[in-house]
Structures are given as structure tokens and as C-alpha cells.
Amino acid sequence: MKKDVMIVTGAGQISMAIARRVGFGKKVILGDKNMKNCETIAKVMTDAGFDVEPFQMDLSSRDSIRAMIAKAQEFGEIKYLVNGAGVSPSQAPIEAILKVDLYGTAVLLEEVGKVIAEGGAGVTISSQSGWRMPQLTPEQDRQLATTPTEELLSLEILQPENIKDTLHAYQLAKRCNEKRVMYECVKWGAHGARLNDIAPGIIVTPLAIDEFNGPRGDFYKNMFAKCPAGRPGTADEMANIAELLLSDAGAFITGSTFLADGGATASYYYGPLQPKQN
Ligand SMILES: NC(=O)c1ccc[n+]([C@@H]2O[C@H](COP(=O)([O-])OP(=O)(O)OC[C@H]3O[C@@H](n4cnc5c(N)ncnc54)[C@H](O)[C@@H]3O)[C@@H](O)[C@H]2O)c1
């Protein structure tokens, strides 16, 4: 019997939790730039009964994304997408954050949207970070949503003189992810497919652990201590949401971003995490 095909990018903890939750009985193409991560996660899943094909890919390259799609199509039409590849503000310079998290995600959603099967569904992972940045103008939001992918990185707001630091680059990238999901879901809808986004708060994974140990470590620890949940989240809690979004129970949900941050954003605006006023 032919299996449904699912592309998963980023052999990290969030991707794996989602893939384990929804990937049983499917053919999973697991892409990552770091082949060691990819093979490690593929083995954990294969040892647990999943059918996983590790594949080296770079989210910042359209050719690489197309090669992964072609690989997946060898097994049939692509029905599901999970995008959990990315770099954090402490892991990469501004240019790499924009190329991977902003441009790469936009290209992936576009390319998979061209071939997604009828009744398919996708989920990408943005971040609470996109919710903290001050509002952009309606025109800037529109540009992030609709600018042709190859022109995105030439937008004025993404030029080096307009980006303060890697955190600001990450916030812009994640805001762009949300806008891009709204824009692309319309095209996915023409295929009878849906596309959504999860904006996690602090989730304990290697990426977050790099942040705890990086220059903003105290800021992050304070954030989860003072959010209503009083703790960081887990990748499995993100899988709870992805399971809804990728299943028929989420059939009326598309173009949405689900903020799942233990209330950290609420506390940032209206609670003890509010920045001090000068
Ligand atoms: N962990 C958190 O606290 C948190 C919070 C908010 C958002 N996120 C987002 O969730 C997503 C997944 O993060 P995670 O915490 O599971 O991290 P992780 O470090 O466990 O996994 C990320 C994976 O992406 C891969 N990757 C990096 N650059 C790549 C590229 N160019 N091409 C292909 N793969 C690449 C890495 O090799 C790694 O395996 C990221 O987009 C991240 O920004 C994470």
C-alpha cells in the first residue's frame, strides 16, 4: 500500500516531536543541513517503527529545497509539510538568520505549495519573538507577506542599516513567517490544502539551550520564570498543536499562527515581563 508522504525539515526536537506524533504509517523525508543531526533523529525514529529517509538539505537554498521535494516525490505525492529548521539569534549572524529563517521558509512554503496534494496540510514554526517587536506599518507587513521570494532580502526594512542585532533579525524573520503563511495559504487552498504556523515560546531544545548559555541567557531564564506558566515548554506540547493543525479536526483552520508561549507575550505587554519605562 502506498503511504502518504511527509516532508520534515530540521532534524531538531520540535520537528521530531511533531513527526513522531503524526508521522506513523507515513513516508517521512527528514531534511537537515547537518547530516549528523539528521541521521541521529532518523535512527531514533526508525528504531521506534517509523519509516524515515534522511536527506541533506539547506533551507537557505531553493535548489536544495527543490532537490528534497524531488526526493520526496519518488515516494508519491507530498501530503504533509512540517518545517522546524532554523537558526536562533545566538547561533548565527544577521545575514544567516535572514537567509535561513526568513527567505528559506518563504521559499519552502512556496515550492511545497506548488505540489501539495489535495487535502494536504502543512505547519511551520515561527516564534513568540515575532510578537514582541513593535508593530510594523501595514505596508511593511504587506511587503513581508507578498514580495516575490527572490526580492525579499532586498526589502528596505531588511537592509543591514535597519537591523539592530541578531535578535531583531530573528524577530523580523519570524514576523515574515506569519505573514507568509497567510499569503501562501490562499495558494495552498487552491489545491484543497491548508497551511498554518506555530509561534512557540521557550521550548527546551538544543536551540533554546544555546540561548540559555548565550549572551541573552538571563533574559530568557527571567522570561519563563515570570510568564504565567512559570516554566519553559516542551517540544511535545508543540506537537499537541501540530496534531490538531495537520488533522481533519483542524479542517477549518488555515493561514493561522498559534502563539504557544505559556503566556510570556501576555506578561510582556500587561504583566511582570513588561519592559521598564524610562
Ligand atoms: N526552542 C525554542 O525555544 C524555540 C522557540 C521559538 C521558536 N523556535 C523555532 O523552532 C524551530 C525549531 O527549533 P528547535 O528548537 O527544534 O531547534 P533545534 O536546534 O533542535 O533544531 C533546528 C534544526 O534546524 C537545522 N538547521 C539549521 N539551519 C538549517 C538550514 N539552513 N537548513 C536545514 N536545516 C537547518 C539544525 O541543524 C537543527 O537540526 C526553529 O525555527 C526555531 O526558531 C524554537
The ligand as an SDF file (V2000), in Angstrom:
LIG
                    3D

 44 48  0  0  0  0  0  0  0  0999 V2000
   13.3390   26.0490   21.0920 N   0  0  0  0  0  0  0  0  0  0  0  0
   12.7590   27.1930   21.2720 C   0  0  0  0  0  0  0  0  0  0  0  0
   12.7130   27.7560   22.3790 O   0  0  0  0  0  0  0  0  0  0  0  0
   12.0810   27.8790   20.1250 C   0  0  0  0  0  0  0  0  0  0  0  0
   11.2700   28.9690   20.4040 C   0  0  0  0  0  0  0  0  0  0  0  0
   10.6390   29.6310   19.3740 C   0  0  0  0  0  0  0  0  0  0  0  0
   10.8300   29.1930   18.0800 C   0  0  0  0  0  0  0  0  0  0  0  0
   11.6370   28.1370   17.8110 N   0  0  0  0  0  0  0  0  0  0  0  0
   11.8030   27.7540   16.4080 C   0  0  0  0  0  0  0  0  0  0  0  0
   11.5280   26.3830   16.2420 O   0  0  0  0  0  0  0  0  0  0  0  0
   12.2440   25.8710   15.1290 C   0  0  0  0  0  0  0  0  0  0  0  0
   12.9090   24.5620   15.5360 C   0  0  0  0  0  0  0  0  0  0  0  0
   13.8000   24.8110   16.5830 O   0  0  0  0  0  0  0  0  0  0  0  0
   14.2660   23.7180   17.6600 P   0  0  0  0  0  0  0  0  0  0  0  0
   14.1940   24.3800   18.9640 O   0  0  0  0  0  0  0  0  0  0  0  0
   13.5870   22.3970   17.4100 O   0  0  0  0  0  0  0  0  0  0  0  0
   15.7890   23.6600   17.2960 O   0  0  0  0  0  0  0  0  0  0  0  0
   16.8610   22.5120   17.0730 P   0  0  0  0  0  0  0  0  0  0  0  0
   18.1780   23.1890   17.2230 O   0  0  0  0  0  0  0  0  0  0  0  0
   16.5390   21.3120   17.9180 O   0  0  0  0  0  0  0  0  0  0  0  0
   16.6040   22.1540   15.5230 O   0  0  0  0  0  0  0  0  0  0  0  0
   16.8430   23.0340   14.4650 C   0  0  0  0  0  0  0  0  0  0  0  0
   17.4250   22.2080   13.3200 C   0  0  0  0  0  0  0  0  0  0  0  0
   17.4950   23.0540   12.1640 O   0  0  0  0  0  0  0  0  0  0  0  0
   18.6650   22.6960   11.4680 C   0  0  0  0  0  0  0  0  0  0  0  0
   19.0810   23.7520   10.5520 N   0  0  0  0  0  0  0  0  0  0  0  0
   19.6830   24.9220   10.8720 C   0  0  0  0  0  0  0  0  0  0  0  0
   19.9400   25.6140    9.7340 N   0  0  0  0  0  0  0  0  0  0  0  0
   19.4850   24.8570    8.7010 C   0  0  0  0  0  0  0  0  0  0  0  0
   19.4660   25.0320    7.2890 C   0  0  0  0  0  0  0  0  0  0  0  0
   19.9950   26.1090    6.7010 N   0  0  0  0  0  0  0  0  0  0  0  0
   18.9270   24.0570    6.5380 N   0  0  0  0  0  0  0  0  0  0  0  0
   18.4200   22.9390    7.0950 C   0  0  0  0  0  0  0  0  0  0  0  0
   18.4120   22.7100    8.4290 N   0  0  0  0  0  0  0  0  0  0  0  0
   18.9440   23.6720    9.2150 C   0  0  0  0  0  0  0  0  0  0  0  0
   19.7000   22.4310   12.5460 C   0  0  0  0  0  0  0  0  0  0  0  0
   20.7750   21.6650   12.0670 O   0  0  0  0  0  0  0  0  0  0  0  0
   18.8490   21.7180   13.5960 C   0  0  0  0  0  0  0  0  0  0  0  0
   18.9200   20.3050   13.4280 O   0  0  0  0  0  0  0  0  0  0  0  0
   13.2040   26.9970   14.6990 C   0  0  0  0  0  0  0  0  0  0  0  0
   12.6670   27.6660   13.5770 O   0  0  0  0  0  0  0  0  0  0  0  0
   13.2130   27.9210   15.8960 C   0  0  0  0  0  0  0  0  0  0  0  0
   13.4710   29.2720   15.5230 O   0  0  0  0  0  0  0  0  0  0  0  0
   12.2700   27.4710   18.8070 C   0  0  0  0  0  0  0  0  0  0  0  0
  1  2  1  0
  2  3  2  0
  2  4  1  0
  4  5  1  0
  4 44  2  0
  5  6  2  0
  6  7  1  0
  7  8  2  0
  8  9  1  0
  8 44  1  0
  9 10  1  0
  9 42  1  0
 10 11  1  0
 11 12  1  0
 11 40  1  0
 12 13  1  0
 13 14  1  0
 14 15  2  0
 14 16  1  0
 14 17  1  0
 17 18  1  0
 18 19  2  0
 18 20  1  0
 18 21  1  0
 21 22  1  0
 22 23  1  0
 23 24  1  0
 23 38  1  0
 24 25  1  0
 25 26  1  0
 25 36  1  0
 26 27  1  0
 26 35  1  0
 27 28  2  0
 28 29  1  0
 29 30  1  0
 29 35  2  0
 30 31  1  0
 30 32  2  0
 32 33  1  0
 33 34  2  0
 34 35  1  0
 36 37  1  0
 36 38  1  0
 38 39  1  0
 40 41  1  0
 40 42  1  0
 42 43  1  0
M  CHG  2   8   1  16  -1
M  END
$$$$
